[in-house]
Structures are given as C-alpha cells and as structure tokens.
Amino acid sequence: MLKSYEAIYEHGQIRWLDTPPEVDTARIIVTVLPPANDRSKDVPKRRPPEKLKGRVRVVGDIVSSPYSDGTWESMIERTARQLSGDSEAFK
C-alpha cells in the first residue's frame, strides 16, 4: 500500500511537515499543489437557491440543483401540504 507524506519544496530541498518516511532510497511521485493561500480560489463555494434561504440548513457539501427556484418552491409547498394532511397533495 502506498503512503503519502506532506512536505514543502523550497529551493531544491524537501522539508518534511510530519515524520519523514523511514527509507534510505525510494522512488517517489511528486504532486505540486498551489500555495495554501490560493486554494480557496480553486473551488467555488456552492449555495442553495435564494428561495430556500432561511428555510433549509446545509449539513454537508451540496451539489448544484437540476431544479429551478420555482420548482423547489412548489416542491416544498407540496410537501408542507402533505405533512398537514392535505390528501390532494399526494396526487
């Protein structure tokens, strides 16, 4: 199994951030990441539709919705009617 170790590369030298691997010689693969202060620019923050603002709580990461704001609103209203006992809302 492969193990990963975090390090900083500066001026041709590797500085290990944690305990370095216990090997004398090894073949390595290096992935160069953007500086830590630039990482937030890479991934845009996802947000729920404006119509749901204040009506829902985001527990984890969300994905973009295939539904329009109007569709979401009608789905929420239908669910509310179903919960209140409106039998017509189940049709």
N, CA, C and O atoms as CSV, one atom per row, in Angstrom:
chain,resi,resn,atom,element,x,y,z
A,1,MET,N,N,0.835,-1.169,0.000
A,1,MET,CA,C,0.000,0.000,0.000
A,1,MET,C,C,0.889,1.246,0.000
A,1,MET,O,O,1.899,1.304,0.702
A,2,LEU,N,N,0.498,2.234,-0.796
A,2,LEU,CA,C,1.257,3.472,-0.870
A,2,LEU,C,C,0.923,4.369,0.307
A,2,LEU,O,O,-0.215,4.397,0.777
A,3,LYS,N,N,1.914,5.099,0.778
A,3,LYS,CA,C,1.689,6.055,1.856
A,3,LYS,C,C,2.041,7.441,1.342
A,3,LYS,O,O,2.922,7.596,0.495
A,4,SER,N,N,1.346,8.447,1.861
A,4,SER,CA,C,1.598,9.829,1.476
A,4,SER,C,C,2.224,10.578,2.646
A,4,SER,O,O,1.878,10.350,3.806
A,5,TYR,N,N,3.141,11.467,2.324
A,5,TYR,CA,C,3.805,12.292,3.318
A,5,TYR,C,C,3.759,13.727,2.824
A,5,TYR,O,O,4.011,13.995,1.649
A,6,GLU,N,N,3.440,14.638,3.711
A,6,GLU,CA,C,3.355,16.040,3.306
A,6,GLU,C,C,4.699,16.721,3.547
A,6,GLU,O,O,5.346,16.529,4.577
A,7,ALA,N,N,5.093,17.524,2.560
A,7,ALA,CA,C,6.377,18.214,2.650
A,7,ALA,C,C,6.291,19.536,1.907
A,7,ALA,O,O,5.366,19.769,1.129
A,8,ILE,N,N,7.250,20.381,2.154
A,8,ILE,CA,C,7.380,21.659,1.447
A,8,ILE,C,C,8.664,21.583,0.617
A,8,ILE,O,O,9.716,21.180,1.114
A,9,TYR,N,N,8.560,21.971,-0.635
A,9,TYR,CA,C,9.724,22.015,-1.528
A,9,TYR,C,C,10.168,23.456,-1.629
A,9,TYR,O,O,9.414,24.308,-2.101
A,10,GLU,N,N,11.392,23.742,-1.190
A,10,GLU,CA,C,11.935,25.105,-1.257
A,10,GLU,C,C,13.371,25.060,-1.760
A,10,GLU,O,O,14.229,24.394,-1.181
A,11,HIS,N,N,13.608,25.765,-2.825
A,11,HIS,CA,C,14.969,25.924,-3.367
A,11,HIS,C,C,15.699,24.590,-3.522
A,11,HIS,O,O,16.860,24.461,-3.135
A,12,GLY,N,N,15.003,23.595,-4.094
A,12,GLY,CA,C,15.638,22.313,-4.366
A,12,GLY,C,C,15.708,21.365,-3.181
A,12,GLY,O,O,16.268,20.276,-3.304
A,13,GLN,N,N,15.164,21.740,-2.058
A,13,GLN,CA,C,15.206,20.901,-0.858
A,13,GLN,C,C,13.781,20.542,-0.428
A,13,GLN,O,O,12.853,21.334,-0.593
A,14,ILE,N,N,13.624,19.337,0.123
A,14,ILE,CA,C,12.334,18.906,0.652
A,14,ILE,C,C,12.384,19.014,2.167
A,14,ILE,O,O,13.292,18.487,2.810
A,15,ARG,N,N,11.384,19.714,2.740
A,15,ARG,CA,C,11.263,19.839,4.203
A,15,ARG,C,C,9.989,19.112,4.608
A,15,ARG,O,O,8.888,19.532,4.252
A,16,TRP,N,N,10.143,18.004,5.364
A,16,TRP,CA,C,9.010,17.187,5.770
A,16,TRP,C,C,8.189,17.919,6.817
A,16,TRP,O,O,8.751,18.514,7.737
A,17,LEU,N,N,6.865,17.886,6.690
A,17,LEU,CA,C,5.985,18.536,7.663
A,17,LEU,C,C,5.643,17.604,8.823
A,17,LEU,O,O,5.373,18.068,9.931
A,18,ASP,N,N,5.651,16.314,8.579
A,18,ASP,CA,C,5.425,15.315,9.629
A,18,ASP,C,C,6.668,14.430,9.708
A,18,ASP,O,O,7.746,14.806,9.246
A,19,THR,N,N,6.502,13.282,10.284
A,19,THR,CA,C,7.603,12.328,10.360
A,19,THR,C,C,7.955,11.855,8.951
A,19,THR,O,O,7.078,11.385,8.226
A,20,PRO,N,N,9.217,11.970,8.553
A,20,PRO,CA,C,9.588,11.534,7.195
A,20,PRO,C,C,9.525,10.013,7.071
A,20,PRO,O,O,9.577,9.303,8.076
A,21,PRO,N,N,9.413,9.513,5.837
A,21,PRO,CA,C,9.380,8.058,5.656
A,21,PRO,C,C,10.685,7.421,6.120
A,21,PRO,O,O,11.756,8.017,6.004
A,22,GLU,N,N,10.583,6.212,6.642
A,22,GLU,CA,C,11.765,5.512,7.153
A,22,GLU,C,C,12.394,4.661,6.053
A,22,GLU,O,O,12.364,3.432,6.117
A,23,VAL,N,N,12.958,5.317,5.053
A,23,VAL,CA,C,13.628,4.628,3.946
A,23,VAL,C,C,14.921,5.379,3.627
A,23,VAL,O,O,15.025,6.587,3.836
A,24,ASP,N,N,15.901,4.635,3.117
A,24,ASP,CA,C,17.145,5.269,2.692
A,24,ASP,C,C,17.066,5.698,1.233
A,24,ASP,O,O,17.559,6.763,0.861
A,25,THR,N,N,16.441,4.858,0.410
A,25,THR,CA,C,16.284,5.140,-1.002
A,25,THR,C,C,14.864,4.745,-1.392
A,25,THR,O,O,14.363,3.697,-0.985
A,26,ALA,N,N,14.224,5.600,-2.187
A,26,ALA,CA,C,12.857,5.288,-2.606
A,26,ALA,C,C,12.552,5.996,-3.910
A,26,ALA,O,O,13.089,7.066,-4.196
A,27,ARG,N,N,11.692,5.390,-4.686
A,27,ARG,CA,C,11.155,6.045,-5.872
A,27,ARG,C,C,9.967,6.857,-5.397
A,27,ARG,O,O,9.153,6.350,-4.626
A,28,ILE,N,N,9.841,8.110,-5.836
A,28,ILE,CA,C,8.755,8.961,-5.357
A,28,ILE,C,C,7.984,9.576,-6.520
A,28,ILE,O,O,8.491,9.686,-7.636
A,29,ILE,N,N,6.772,9.967,-6.236
A,29,ILE,CA,C,5.937,10.713,-7.168
A,29,ILE,C,C,5.611,12.028,-6.481
A,29,ILE,O,O,5.167,12.033,-5.333
A,30,VAL,N,N,5.824,13.132,-7.163
A,30,VAL,CA,C,5.605,14.448,-6.562
A,30,VAL,C,C,4.420,15.127,-7.237
A,30,VAL,O,O,4.358,15.214,-8.463
A,31,THR,N,N,3.489,15.604,-6.432
A,31,THR,CA,C,2.354,16.395,-6.912
A,31,THR,C,C,2.531,17.802,-6.376
A,31,THR,O,O,2.583,18.000,-5.162
A,32,VAL,N,N,2.623,18.773,-7.256
A,32,VAL,CA,C,2.808,20.160,-6.827
A,32,VAL,C,C,1.443,20.808,-6.659
A,32,VAL,O,O,0.669,20.893,-7.612
A,33,LEU,N,N,1.146,21.268,-5.439
A,33,LEU,CA,C,-0.120,21.920,-5.120
A,33,LEU,C,C,0.058,23.432,-5.144
A,33,LEU,O,O,1.171,23.924,-4.959
A,34,PRO,N,N,-1.026,24.177,-5.372
A,34,PRO,CA,C,-0.916,25.628,-5.299
A,34,PRO,C,C,-0.631,26.048,-3.854
A,34,PRO,O,O,-0.911,25.286,-2.929
A,35,PRO,N,N,-0.082,27.244,-3.648
A,35,PRO,CA,C,0.156,27.711,-2.282
A,35,PRO,C,C,-1.140,27.677,-1.474
A,35,PRO,O,O,-2.224,27.848,-2.032
A,36,ALA,N,N,-1.034,27.459,-0.176
A,36,ALA,CA,C,-2.205,27.325,0.697
A,36,ALA,C,C,-3.138,28.519,0.595
A,36,ALA,O,O,-4.354,28.344,0.677
A,37,ASN,N,N,-2.620,29.712,0.423
A,37,ASN,CA,C,-3.472,30.901,0.366
A,37,ASN,C,C,-4.221,31.019,-0.960
A,37,ASN,O,O,-5.144,31.828,-1.060
A,38,ASP,N,N,-3.857,30.243,-1.978
A,38,ASP,CA,C,-4.533,30.285,-3.276
A,38,ASP,C,C,-5.587,29.186,-3.434
A,38,ASP,O,O,-6.363,29.231,-4.388
A,39,ARG,N,N,-5.640,28.206,-2.536
A,39,ARG,CA,C,-6.536,27.056,-2.699
A,39,ARG,C,C,-8.008,27.450,-2.671
A,39,ARG,O,O,-8.821,26.804,-3.332
A,40,SER,N,N,-8.372,28.480,-1.934
A,40,SER,CA,C,-9.782,28.858,-1.851
A,40,SER,C,C,-10.310,29.388,-3.180
A,40,SER,O,O,-11.518,29.363,-3.415
A,41,LYS,N,N,-9.422,29.866,-4.053
A,41,LYS,CA,C,-9.842,30.379,-5.356
A,41,LYS,C,C,-10.181,29.252,-6.327
A,41,LYS,O,O,-10.925,29.458,-7.286
A,42,ASP,N,N,-9.632,28.051,-6.078
A,42,ASP,CA,C,-9.821,26.929,-6.997
A,42,ASP,C,C,-11.239,26.366,-6.969
A,42,ASP,O,O,-11.772,25.998,-8.016
A,43,VAL,N,N,-11.856,26.291,-5.800
A,43,VAL,CA,C,-13.158,25.653,-5.661
A,43,VAL,C,C,-14.189,26.706,-5.255
A,43,VAL,O,O,-14.118,27.250,-4.153
A,44,PRO,N,N,-15.148,26.997,-6.143
A,44,PRO,CA,C,-16.165,27.970,-5.770
A,44,PRO,C,C,-17.092,27.395,-4.693
A,44,PRO,O,O,-17.364,26.194,-4.680
A,45,LYS,N,N,-17.567,28.245,-3.805
A,45,LYS,CA,C,-18.496,27.813,-2.765
A,45,LYS,C,C,-19.859,27.568,-3.383
A,45,LYS,O,O,-20.338,28.372,-4.182
A,46,ARG,N,N,-20.480,26.470,-3.019
A,46,ARG,CA,C,-21.817,26.147,-3.511
A,46,ARG,C,C,-22.836,26.679,-2.528
A,46,ARG,O,O,-22.606,26.679,-1.318
A,47,ARG,N,N,-23.961,27.130,-3.047
A,47,ARG,CA,C,-25.004,27.703,-2.205
A,47,ARG,C,C,-26.368,27.197,-2.643
A,47,ARG,O,O,-26.586,26.918,-3.822
A,48,PRO,N,N,-27.292,27.079,-1.682
A,48,PRO,CA,C,-28.650,26.690,-2.065
A,48,PRO,C,C,-29.333,27.843,-2.789
A,48,PRO,O,O,-28.889,28.986,-2.676
A,49,PRO,N,N,-30.407,27.568,-3.531
A,49,PRO,CA,C,-31.130,28.637,-4.225
A,49,PRO,C,C,-31.603,29.707,-3.253
A,49,PRO,O,O,-31.897,29.408,-2.095
A,50,GLU,N,N,-31.679,30.941,-3.711
A,50,GLU,CA,C,-32.090,32.068,-2.871
A,50,GLU,C,C,-33.469,31.861,-2.251
A,50,GLU,O,O,-33.705,32.287,-1.121
A,51,LYS,N,N,-34.389,31.208,-2.978
A,51,LYS,CA,C,-35.746,30.985,-2.462
A,51,LYS,C,C,-35.739,30.130,-1.193
A,51,LYS,O,O,-36.668,30.202,-0.389
A,52,LEU,N,N,-34.686,29.320,-1.016
A,52,LEU,CA,C,-34.617,28.449,0.149
A,52,LEU,C,C,-33.878,29.090,1.320
A,52,LEU,O,O,-33.790,28.491,2.392
A,53,LYS,N,N,-33.354,30.280,1.137
A,53,LYS,CA,C,-32.597,30.962,2.173
A,53,LYS,C,C,-33.460,31.110,3.433
A,53,LYS,O,O,-34.573,31.635,3.377
A,54,GLY,N,N,-32.935,30.644,4.559
A,54,GLY,CA,C,-33.661,30.717,5.813
A,54,GLY,C,C,-34.649,29.576,6.029
A,54,GLY,O,O,-35.219,29.451,7.113
A,55,ARG,N,N,-34.858,28.748,5.018
A,55,ARG,CA,C,-35.829,27.654,5.130
A,55,ARG,C,C,-35.149,26.293,5.264
A,55,ARG,O,O,-35.781,25.317,5.669
A,56,VAL,N,N,-33.876,26.229,4.926
A,56,VAL,CA,C,-33.149,24.967,4.997
A,56,VAL,C,C,-31.841,25.174,5.742
A,56,VAL,O,O,-31.354,26.296,5.882
A,57,ARG,N,N,-31.284,24.064,6.215
A,57,ARG,CA,C,-29.990,24.101,6.879
A,57,ARG,C,C,-29.071,23.159,6.108
A,57,ARG,O,O,-29.414,21.995,5.900
A,58,VAL,N,N,-27.918,23.645,5.686
A,58,VAL,CA,C,-26.967,22.830,4.939
A,58,VAL,C,C,-26.113,22.087,5.951
A,58,VAL,O,O,-25.423,22.704,6.763
A,59,VAL,N,N,-26.163,20.744,5.902
A,59,VAL,CA,C,-25.432,19.923,6.853
A,59,VAL,C,C,-24.046,19.578,6.319
A,59,VAL,O,O,-23.076,19.566,7.077
A,60,GLY,N,N,-23.948,19.300,5.037
A,60,GLY,CA,C,-22.672,18.963,4.429
A,60,GLY,C,C,-22.522,19.717,3.130
A,60,GLY,O,O,-23.183,20.732,2.910
A,61,ASP,N,N,-21.668,19.229,2.281
A,61,ASP,CA,C,-21.477,19.850,0.983
A,61,ASP,C,C,-22.720,19.584,0.134
A,61,ASP,O,O,-23.306,18.503,0.204
A,62,ILE,N,N,-23.112,20.560,-0.657
A,62,ILE,CA,C,-24.269,20.389,-1.532
A,62,ILE,C,C,-23.816,20.468,-2.975
A,62,ILE,O,O,-22.754,21.013,-3.274
A,63,VAL,N,N,-24.612,19.932,-3.853
A,63,VAL,CA,C,-24.322,19.996,-5.276
A,63,VAL,C,C,-25.324,20.912,-5.947
A,63,VAL,O,O,-26.384,21.195,-5.387
A,64,SER,N,N,-25.007,21.364,-7.109
A,64,SER,CA,C,-25.927,22.228,-7.843
A,64,SER,C,C,-27.212,21.471,-8.154
A,64,SER,O,O,-27.182,20.281,-8.467
A,65,SER,N,N,-28.316,22.157,-8.067
A,65,SER,CA,C,-29.619,21.531,-8.258
A,65,SER,C,C,-30.018,21.515,-9.731
A,65,SER,O,O,-29.743,22.467,-10.462
A,66,PRO,N,N,-30.667,20.431,-10.168
A,66,PRO,CA,C,-31.186,20.402,-11.529
A,66,PRO,C,C,-32.517,21.149,-11.635
A,66,PRO,O,O,-33.044,21.328,-12.733
A,67,TYR,N,N,-33.066,21.591,-10.481
A,67,TYR,CA,C,-34.365,22.259,-10.458
A,67,TYR,C,C,-34.200,23.778,-10.372
A,67,TYR,O,O,-33.228,24.283,-9.810
A,68,SER,N,N,-35.174,24.491,-10.943
A,68,SER,CA,C,-35.179,25.950,-10.833
A,68,SER,C,C,-35.690,26.337,-9.449
A,68,SER,O,O,-36.229,25.500,-8.726
A,69,ASP,N,N,-35.519,27.606,-9.081
A,69,ASP,CA,C,-36.015,28.085,-7.794
A,69,ASP,C,C,-37.526,27.882,-7.672
A,69,ASP,O,O,-38.014,27.500,-6.608
A,70,GLY,N,N,-38.266,28.135,-8.751
A,70,GLY,CA,C,-39.715,27.963,-8.729
A,70,GLY,C,C,-40.113,26.521,-8.485
A,70,GLY,O,O,-41.076,26.254,-7.766
A,71,THR,N,N,-39.381,25.589,-9.074
A,71,THR,CA,C,-39.670,24.172,-8.883
A,71,THR,C,C,-39.423,23.778,-7.432
A,71,THR,O,O,-40.218,23.056,-6.831
A,72,TRP,N,N,-38.316,24.257,-6.876
A,72,TRP,CA,C,-38.022,23.969,-5.470
A,72,TRP,C,C,-39.147,24.486,-4.583
A,72,TRP,O,O,-39.601,23.788,-3.676
A,73,GLU,N,N,-39.594,25.705,-4.845
A,73,GLU,CA,C,-40.634,26.303,-4.018
A,73,GLU,C,C,-41.920,25.476,-4.075
A,73,GLU,O,O,-42.546,25.233,-3.044
A,74,SER,N,N,-42.314,25.043,-5.273
A,74,SER,CA,C,-43.541,24.247,-5.389
A,74,SER,C,C,-43.373,22.885,-4.723
A,74,SER,O,O,-44.328,22.363,-4.149
A,75,MET,N,N,-42.183,22.304,-4.787
A,75,MET,CA,C,-41.937,21.022,-4.125
A,75,MET,C,C,-42.033,21.172,-2.607
A,75,MET,O,O,-42.582,20.301,-1.932
A,76,ILE,N,N,-41.510,22.255,-2.076
A,76,ILE,CA,C,-41.567,22.490,-0.630
A,76,ILE,C,C,-43.008,22.737,-0.190
A,76,ILE,O,O,-43.448,22.224,0.839
A,77,GLU,N,N,-43.726,23.516,-0.965
A,77,GLU,CA,C,-45.129,23.786,-0.631
A,77,GLU,C,C,-45.958,22.503,-0.674
A,77,GLU,O,O,-46.806,22.282,0.191
A,78,ARG,N,N,-45.718,21.659,-1.673
A,78,ARG,CA,C,-46.458,20.388,-1.780
A,78,ARG,C,C,-46.151,19.499,-0.583
A,78,ARG,O,O,-47.057,18.887,-0.017
A,79,THR,N,N,-44.883,19.424,-0.192
A,79,THR,CA,C,-44.500,18.619,0.968
A,79,THR,C,C,-45.163,19.152,2.237
A,79,THR,O,O,-45.624,18.374,3.072
A,80,ALA,N,N,-45.212,20.474,2.382
A,80,ALA,CA,C,-45.858,21.074,3.552
A,80,ALA,C,C,-47.345,20.720,3.579
A,80,ALA,O,O,-47.898,20.449,4.645
A,81,ARG,N,N,-47.996,20.722,2.410
A,81,ARG,CA,C,-49.409,20.359,2.347
A,81,ARG,C,C,-49.607,18.889,2.705
A,81,ARG,O,O,-50.564,18.534,3.394
A,82,GLN,N,N,-48.697,18.037,2.232
A,82,GLN,CA,C,-48.772,16.615,2.557
A,82,GLN,C,C,-48.629,16.403,4.062
A,82,GLN,O,O,-49.366,15.612,4.652
A,83,LEU,N,N,-47.690,17.102,4.680
A,83,LEU,CA,C,-47.472,16.965,6.118
A,83,LEU,C,C,-48.664,17.472,6.935
A,83,LEU,O,O,-48.914,16.990,8.039
A,84,SER,N,N,-49.397,18.448,6.384
A,84,SER,CA,C,-50.548,18.980,7.107
A,84,SER,C,C,-51.797,18.125,6.895
A,84,SER,O,O,-52.851,18.415,7.461
A,85,GLY,N,N,-51.681,17.052,6.067
A,85,GLY,CA,C,-52.802,16.146,5.880
A,85,GLY,C,C,-53.632,16.379,4.650
A,85,GLY,O,O,-54.694,15.770,4.520
A,86,ASP,N,N,-53.209,17.229,3.737
A,86,ASP,CA,C,-53.956,17.511,2.508
A,86,ASP,C,C,-53.824,16.315,1.560
A,86,ASP,O,O,-52.762,16.109,0.973
A,87,SER,N,N,-54.874,15.539,1.409
A,87,SER,CA,C,-54.818,14.319,0.576
A,87,SER,C,C,-54.629,14.658,-0.894
A,87,SER,O,O,-54.079,13.845,-1.637
A,88,GLU,N,N,-55.064,15.826,-1.337
A,88,GLU,CA,C,-54.895,16.237,-2.731
A,88,GLU,C,C,-53.415,16.431,-3.095
A,88,GLU,O,O,-53.038,16.305,-4.260
A,89,ALA,N,N,-52.586,16.736,-2.101
A,89,ALA,CA,C,-51.170,16.977,-2.358
A,89,ALA,C,C,-50.415,15.707,-2.720
A,89,ALA,O,O,-49.287,15.778,-3.208
A,90,PHE,N,N,-51.027,14.536,-2.486
A,90,PHE,CA,C,-50.369,13.276,-2.802
A,90,PHE,C,C,-50.618,12.839,-4.245
A,90,PHE,O,O,-50.020,11.864,-4.699
A,91,LYS,N,N,-51.467,13.525,-4.958
A,91,LYS,CA,C,-51.815,13.150,-6.332
A,91,LYS,C,C,-50.848,13.718,-7.324
A,91,LYS,O,O,-50.996,13.498,-8.526
